[in-house]
Amino acid sequence: MVEITEGWCKAGLFHANLEYIKKKRGGEGLHRLDKKLGELGISLTQIRTMRTHDHVPLSVRAKFLDACLDVFDGNLERIKEMGREAPRVSSLIKMILPYFLTINYTLKHAPGLWKEHYSVGELVVLENEPDHARLALKNFRSTRLMCVYFTGYFVGVGDLCKAKNMVCTEVKCVHDGDDWCEYAFKWDV
């Protein structure tokens, strides 16, 4: 795992992920998560007591996702699916998205939404067309696991915006030597 030393994210992201783990793996999954987090110097109790808008170091987020991967026996598709489910659980996203009626409008405003959730990185709209789009995530270095999570998360936002058959693919990645991570989206109109 890459060590992350700067930046924070909102604690609400953790709460949404706990709901997914409980749904998929029940109490045993949460127990396994707590055990793995303990090995990483974090407790599940700490995460549960965080308020939605609390700032949590990105290093903790990376460790949390690493522990989630352990809970799902190394299955990256589960991490992507966990990302996809997160916007449905997030009270902040559910409050905001009804005002962004279309996926194109939401993508246009994605850079501002990013700043609400993360203290580092810059989300840039590269393309925003009726049936496809591209976003770049610049100046954000985390783990590859977060990249996987984001591909699911972005599709989850598309689901809430009623984008039909949305697919998100990471086409550039800092972990492959690129200058930034870039996500390509396609959906049916």
C-alpha positions in Angstrom: 0.0 0.0 0.0 1.2 3.5 -0.8 1.7 5.6 2.3 -0.4 8.8 2.1 0.6 11.6 4.3 -1.6 14.6 3.3 -5.2 15.5 2.8 -8.5 14.5 4.3 -11.9 13.2 3.2 -15.3 13.3 4.8 -16.3 10.6 7.3 -19.6 10.0 5.5 -17.8 7.9 3.0 -16.9 5.4 5.7 -20.5 5.1 7.0 -21.8 4.3 3.5 -19.2 1.6 3.2 -20.1 0.1 6.5 -23.7 -0.3 5.4 -22.5 -2.2 2.3 -20.3 -4.5 4.3 -23.1 -5.2 6.7 -25.5 -5.9 3.8 -23.1 -8.3 2.0 -21.2 -9.9 4.9 -23.3 -9.3 8.0 -22.0 -9.1 11.5 -19.2 -11.5 10.6 -18.0 -9.1 7.9 -18.0 -6.2 10.4 -16.1 -8.3 12.9 -13.5 -9.3 10.3 -13.2 -5.6 9.3 -12.6 -4.6 12.9 -9.9 -7.2 13.3 -8.1 -6.1 10.1 -8.5 -2.4 11.0 -7.0 -3.2 14.4 -3.9 -4.6 12.7 -3.7 -1.3 10.9 -4.0 0.8 14.0 -7.7 1.8 13.6 -10.8 0.6 15.4 -14.3 0.2 14.0 -15.6 2.0 17.0 -13.6 5.1 16.0 -15.1 5.0 12.5 -18.6 4.5 13.8 -18.4 7.4 16.1 -17.2 9.9 13.4 -19.8 12.4 12.3 -20.6 12.6 8.6 -18.8 15.9 8.0 -15.7 15.1 10.1 -12.4 15.3 8.3 -10.5 12.0 8.2 -6.9 11.7 7.0 -6.7 10.1 3.5 -4.1 7.7 5.0 -7.0 6.3 7.2 -9.2 6.1 4.1 -6.6 4.0 2.3 -6.1 1.7 5.2 -9.9 1.3 5.6 -10.2 0.3 1.9 -7.3 -2.1 2.3 -9.2 -3.7 5.2 -12.4 -3.9 3.1 -10.5 -5.7 0.4 -9.5 -8.3 3.0 -13.2 -8.7 4.1 -14.0 -9.4 0.5 -11.2 -11.9 0.0 -9.3 -9.7 -2.4 -12.2 -9.3 -4.8 -11.8 -5.9 -6.5 -15.2 -6.1 -8.0 -16.7 -5.9 -4.5 -14.7 -2.7 -3.9 -16.1 -1.3 -7.1 -19.6 -2.4 -6.1 -19.1 -0.9 -2.7 -18.2 2.4 -4.4 -21.3 2.2 -6.6 -23.6 1.7 -3.6 -22.1 4.6 -1.6 -24.0 7.5 -3.2 -27.3 5.7 -2.4 -26.5 5.6 1.3 -24.8 9.0 1.5 -27.2 11.6 3.0 -25.1 14.4 1.6 -25.3 13.1 -2.0 -29.0 12.2 -1.7 -29.6 15.8 -0.6 -27.6 17.4 -3.4 -28.3 15.2 -6.4 -32.1 15.9 -6.7 -31.0 19.4 -7.7 -28.8 18.1 -10.5 -31.4 16.5 -12.6 -29.2 15.1 -15.4 -25.9 13.3 -15.5 -24.4 16.0 -17.7 -25.4 18.7 -15.2 -24.0 16.7 -12.3 -20.7 16.1 -14.2 -20.5 19.8 -14.9 -20.7 20.5 -11.2 -18.5 17.5 -10.1 -15.4 19.6 -9.4 -17.3 21.6 -6.8 -18.7 18.4 -5.3 -15.2 16.9 -5.1 -14.0 19.9 -3.0 -16.9 19.2 -0.6 -15.6 15.7 0.1 -11.8 15.9 -0.3 -9.2 18.5 0.7 -6.6 17.5 -2.0 -6.9 16.8 -5.7 -8.7 18.5 -8.5 -11.5 16.9 -10.5 -11.5 18.4 -14.0 -14.2 17.9 -16.6 -12.4 17.1 -19.9 -15.5 16.2 -21.9 -19.2 16.3 -21.2 -21.4 15.1 -24.1 -25.0 13.8 -24.2 -23.8 10.1 -24.1 -20.3 10.2 -22.8 -17.9 12.2 -20.7 -14.3 12.2 -19.3 -13.1 13.4 -15.9 -9.5 13.9 -14.8 -8.5 13.6 -11.2 -5.3 15.7 -10.9 -2.9 16.2 -8.0 -4.3 13.3 -6.1 -2.1 10.4 -5.2 -3.6 7.6 -3.2 -3.8 3.8 -3.6 -4.9 1.9 -6.7 -7.7 0.6 -4.6 -9.2 4.1 -4.4 -9.1 4.3 -8.2 -11.1 1.1 -8.3 -13.5 2.5 -5.7 -14.0 5.7 -7.7 -15.0 3.8 -10.9 -17.8 2.3 -8.9 -18.7 5.5 -7.1 -19.0 7.5 -10.3 -21.4 4.9 -11.7 -23.4 5.1 -8.5 -23.8 8.8 -9.0 -24.9 8.1 -12.6 -27.5 5.7 -11.2 -29.0 8.4 -9.0 -29.1 10.7 -12.0 -30.9 8.1 -14.0 -28.1 7.6 -16.5 -29.0 4.4 -18.4 -26.4 1.6 -18.5 -23.6 3.8 -17.4 -20.1 2.4 -17.6 -17.0 4.1 -16.1 -13.5 3.0 -17.0 -10.2 4.4 -15.7 -8.2 5.1 -18.9 -5.2 6.7 -17.2 -3.8 6.1 -13.8 -1.0 7.6 -11.8 -0.1 4.1 -10.7 0.7 3.3 -14.4 3.0 6.3 -14.7 0.4 8.8 -16.0 0.3 12.3 -14.7 -3.3 12.0 -13.4 -6.1 9.5 -13.2 -8.7 9.8 -16.0 -12.2 8.3 -16.1 -14.2 7.7 -19.2 -18.0 7.4 -19.0 -20.5 6.1 -21.5 -24.3 5.7 -21.1 -27.4 5.2 -23.3 -29.5 8.2 -24.2 
